[in-house]
Amino acid sequence: MEKVEQVKPTLVVIDSLIRVHRLKEDDAVAMSLVVGRLRKIANSGTTVLTIHHHKKGEGPLARS
């Protein structure tokens, strides 16, 4: 957040989401902390774009 306040960027791109936290992505409570921090950046007037990659492996990307 210090860097965002200093630079005042229009856009912050996070590629990929896993690189900015060490929490379990299947834990809603943990991820709410991550999203809260991203929301703080967005509320400062900066657009936040996060990229989250699907797991590598076999099978279709869309599953029911």
C-alpha positions as CSV (number, residue, x, y, z in Angstrom):
1,M,0.0,0.0,0.0
2,E,2.9,2.3,0.7
3,K,4.1,2.0,-2.9
4,V,0.6,2.6,-4.3
5,E,0.3,5.8,-2.2
6,Q,3.7,6.9,-3.3
7,V,3.4,6.2,-7.1
8,K,-0.4,6.7,-7.4
9,P,-0.8,4.3,-10.4
10,T,-3.9,4.1,-12.5
11,L,-3.7,0.3,-12.8
12,V,-2.1,-2.4,-10.7
13,V,-1.8,-5.9,-12.4
14,I,-1.2,-8.9,-10.2
15,D,0.0,-11.9,-12.1
16,S,-0.8,-14.3,-10.6
17,L,-2.8,-14.0,-7.4
18,I,-0.9,-16.7,-5.7
19,R,2.3,-14.6,-5.9
20,V,1.0,-11.9,-3.5
21,H,-0.1,-14.2,-0.6
22,R,0.8,-17.4,1.1
23,L,-2.7,-18.4,2.3
24,K,-4.8,-21.3,1.3
25,E,-6.9,-20.4,-1.8
26,D,-9.6,-22.9,-0.8
27,D,-10.1,-21.1,2.5
28,A,-12.8,-18.4,2.2
29,V,-11.7,-16.7,5.4
30,A,-8.1,-16.5,4.4
31,M,-9.0,-15.3,0.9
32,S,-11.2,-12.6,2.3
33,L,-8.1,-11.1,3.9
34,V,-6.4,-11.0,0.5
35,V,-9.4,-9.5,-1.2
36,G,-9.7,-7.0,1.6
37,R,-6.2,-5.8,0.9
38,L,-6.9,-5.6,-2.9
39,R,-10.1,-3.7,-2.1
40,K,-8.0,-1.1,-0.1
41,I,-5.9,-0.5,-3.2
42,A,-9.0,-0.2,-5.4
43,N,-10.6,2.2,-2.9
44,S,-7.6,4.5,-3.2
45,G,-8.6,5.1,-6.8
46,T,-6.4,2.5,-8.5
47,T,-7.9,-0.2,-10.7
48,V,-6.7,-3.6,-9.7
49,L,-6.5,-6.5,-12.2
50,T,-5.8,-9.9,-10.8
51,I,-4.9,-12.9,-12.9
52,H,-5.6,-16.4,-11.5
53,H,-4.5,-19.4,-13.6
54,H,-6.3,-22.7,-13.7
55,K,-4.5,-25.7,-12.4
56,K,-2.4,-27.4,-15.1
57,G,-3.5,-30.9,-16.0
58,E,-5.9,-32.9,-18.1
59,G,-9.5,-32.2,-18.7
60,P,-11.7,-29.3,-19.6
61,L,-11.4,-26.0,-18.0
62,A,-15.1,-25.7,-17.3
63,R,-16.5,-28.3,-15.0
64,S,-20.0,-28.6,-13.7
